[in-house]
Amino acid sequence: MSESLAPAPTPADRPAPRGLVGRIAAAWSGRHREVIRADLAAGVTEARLLAYVMGVGLLSLLTTLPAKLAERAQLAAAPGGGEALSVGEVVTMHVVADLFFLPLFLYGVAALIRIVLRLFGGEGGWQATRLAVFWAPIAAAPAALVAAAATSLLTVAGAAPMLTDAPGALAGLIGLWFWCAGLAEAHGFRRAWPAFAAIVLIWIAGVLVYTYGSGAAA
């Protein structure tokens, strides 16, 4: 491995993060790359990767369903709300989407990312890439859960869409950082911030184009 792609060193006297809570705590204390490194050193199995990606689906269900149910309740209470979906229909739709389609989607995303990063000199394999992609949302779970609670409360209070979207956007930035850091470790890149900054700038540009484009069209 070349010097420019060498992974950041780990202090020899610092134990590797262990357990789910320990791994999440390590990620929030600035040791996210060590979590990926420890899993890779221990040997990643498809069973663990499947557990991770199903955990992501369950987390998505827990963080999105309350806000959707709150929206459904508001729609049902409004005039003409008889056309709103039932609670059972909303729950069923999200269970299928989050526990079946989302894991399949993430497998596809991981495969595409691995191909792209190899073009830029990345050295990680398929399993290492899946580990980084699947683990990042779990590491960001505390932020996602707090954001989901805040979004649900804001939705019930009738806050403007910009306010209800803000907690999720902040949690998404945290997850994006864990994602970039994990992929950097899995593929042997020394720095994660260039990819993080590039994605954030692209996202901001997309939001501005959409906002001003919609305004011009109106």
C-alpha positions in Angstrom: 0.0 0.0 0.0 1.4 3.4 -1.0 2.1 6.0 1.6 -0.7 8.3 0.3 -3.3 5.5 0.8 -1.9 4.2 4.1 -4.6 4.0 6.8 -4.3 6.2 9.9 -2.4 4.4 12.7 -4.1 3.1 15.8 -2.4 3.5 19.2 -1.0 0.1 20.2 -2.2 0.5 23.8 -5.8 1.3 22.9 -8.1 -1.8 22.8 -10.3 -2.3 19.7 -13.9 -1.3 20.2 -16.1 -4.2 21.2 -19.9 -4.8 21.3 -22.6 -2.8 19.6 -22.7 0.0 22.2 -19.0 0.1 22.4 -18.6 0.4 18.7 -21.2 3.2 18.5 -19.6 5.0 21.4 -16.2 4.7 19.7 -17.6 6.2 16.5 -18.9 9.2 18.4 -15.6 9.7 20.1 -13.8 10.1 16.8 -12.7 6.4 16.4 -15.1 5.4 13.6 -12.2 4.2 11.4 -11.0 2.0 14.3 -14.4 0.3 14.4 -14.1 -0.6 10.7 -10.4 -1.6 11.1 -11.3 -3.9 14.0 -14.1 -5.6 12.1 -11.9 -6.1 9.1 -9.1 -7.5 11.2 -11.5 -9.9 12.9 -12.8 -11.1 9.6 -16.1 -9.9 8.2 -18.7 -12.6 7.5 -21.8 -12.3 5.3 -23.9 -13.2 8.4 -22.6 -10.1 10.2 -23.1 -7.9 7.2 -26.7 -9.2 6.8 -27.3 -8.5 10.5 -26.0 -4.9 10.0 -28.1 -4.2 6.9 -31.3 -5.6 8.5 -30.5 -3.4 11.5 -30.3 -0.4 9.2 -33.8 -1.4 7.9 -35.2 -1.7 11.4 -33.6 1.7 12.3 -35.2 3.3 9.3 -38.6 1.9 10.2 -38.3 3.2 13.8 -37.2 6.6 12.7 -39.6 7.2 9.8 -42.8 5.5 10.8 -43.7 7.9 13.8 -43.6 10.9 11.5 -45.5 9.2 8.8 -48.2 8.1 11.3 -48.4 11.7 12.6 -48.8 13.0 9.0 -51.5 10.3 8.4 -53.3 11.4 11.5 -53.3 15.1 10.4 -54.6 14.1 7.0 -57.3 12.0 8.4 -58.4 14.9 10.7 -58.5 17.4 7.8 -61.6 17.9 5.7 -61.8 15.1 3.2 -59.4 13.0 5.3 -61.5 9.9 4.8 -59.3 9.1 1.8 -56.2 8.8 4.0 -54.6 5.4 4.3 -55.4 3.3 7.4 -52.8 2.9 10.1 -52.4 -0.8 9.1 -51.7 0.2 5.5 -49.1 2.8 6.5 -47.3 0.3 8.8 -47.4 -2.5 6.2 -46.0 -0.2 3.4 -43.1 0.9 5.6 -42.3 -2.6 6.9 -42.0 -3.9 3.4 -40.0 -0.9 2.2 -37.6 -0.8 5.1 -37.0 -4.5 5.9 -37.0 -5.8 2.3 -36.4 -3.1 -0.4 -34.0 -0.9 1.6 -31.5 -3.8 2.4 -31.5 -4.8 -1.3 -31.0 -1.1 -2.3 -28.0 -0.8 0.1 -26.4 -4.0 -1.4 -26.6 -2.3 -4.8 -25.3 1.0 -3.5 -22.3 -0.8 -1.9 -21.5 -2.6 -5.1 -21.6 0.6 -7.1 -19.5 2.5 -4.6 -16.9 -0.2 -4.7 -16.6 0.0 -8.5 -16.3 3.8 -8.4 -13.7 3.9 -5.6 -11.6 1.3 -7.4 -11.4 3.8 -10.2 -9.9 6.3 -7.8 -7.4 3.9 -6.4 -9.4 2.3 -3.6 -8.2 -1.0 -2.5 -11.1 -2.4 -0.5 -13.0 -5.5 -1.5 -16.7 -6.1 -1.8 -17.2 -7.2 1.8 -15.1 -4.2 3.2 -17.2 -1.8 1.2 -20.5 -3.4 2.4 -19.2 -3.2 6.0 -18.6 0.6 5.6 -21.9 1.3 3.9 -24.0 -0.9 6.3 -22.3 0.2 9.5 -22.5 4.0 9.0 -26.3 4.3 9.7 -26.0 2.2 12.8 -23.2 4.4 14.1 -25.4 7.4 13.5 -28.4 5.7 15.2 -28.4 8.1 18.2 -28.7 11.1 16.0 -31.3 9.4 13.8 -33.5 8.5 16.8 -33.3 12.0 18.3 -34.1 13.5 14.9 -37.1 11.2 14.4 -38.5 12.2 17.8 -38.0 15.9 17.0 -39.5 15.6 13.5 -42.6 13.8 14.9 -43.1 16.5 17.6 -42.7 19.3 15.0 -45.1 17.6 12.6 -47.7 17.2 15.3 -47.2 20.9 16.2 -47.8 21.9 12.6 -44.4 23.3 12.0 -43.2 24.5 8.6 -41.6 21.8 6.3 -38.3 23.5 6.6 -38.3 23.1 10.3 -39.5 19.5 10.2 -36.8 18.6 7.7 -34.0 20.2 9.7 -33.4 17.4 12.3 -33.3 14.7 9.7 -30.8 16.8 7.6 -28.5 17.2 10.6 -28.7 13.5 11.4 -28.0 12.7 7.7 -24.8 14.8 7.8 -23.6 12.8 10.7 -24.4 9.6 9.0 -22.7 10.8 5.8 -19.5 11.6 7.8 -19.5 8.1 9.2 -20.1 6.7 5.8 -17.2 8.6 4.2 -14.8 7.8 7.1 -15.7 4.1 6.9 -15.2 3.9 3.2 -11.9 5.8 3.5 -10.7 3.2 6.0 -12.0 0.2 4.0 -10.3 1.4 0.8 -7.1 2.6 2.3 -7.5 6.4 1.9 -5.9 8.6 4.5 -8.5 11.4 4.5 -12.3 11.2 4.5 -13.1 14.9 4.5 -12.7 15.6 0.7 -15.4 13.1 -0.2 -17.6 14.4 2.6 -17.2 18.0 1.5 -17.8 17.2 -2.2 -21.0 15.4 -1.4 -22.3 18.2 0.8 -21.5 20.8 -1.8 -23.3 18.7 -4.5 -26.3 18.3 -2.1 -26.4 22.1 -1.4 -26.2 22.9 -5.1 -29.0 20.4 -5.9 -31.2 22.0 -3.2 -30.5 25.5 -4.6 -31.2 24.5 -8.1 -34.4 22.8 -7.1 -35.6 25.7 -4.9 -34.9 28.4 -7.5 -36.0 26.3 -10.4 -39.3 25.6 -8.7 -39.7 29.3 -7.9 -38.9 30.3 -11.5 -41.4 27.7 -12.9 -44.1 29.1 -10.6 
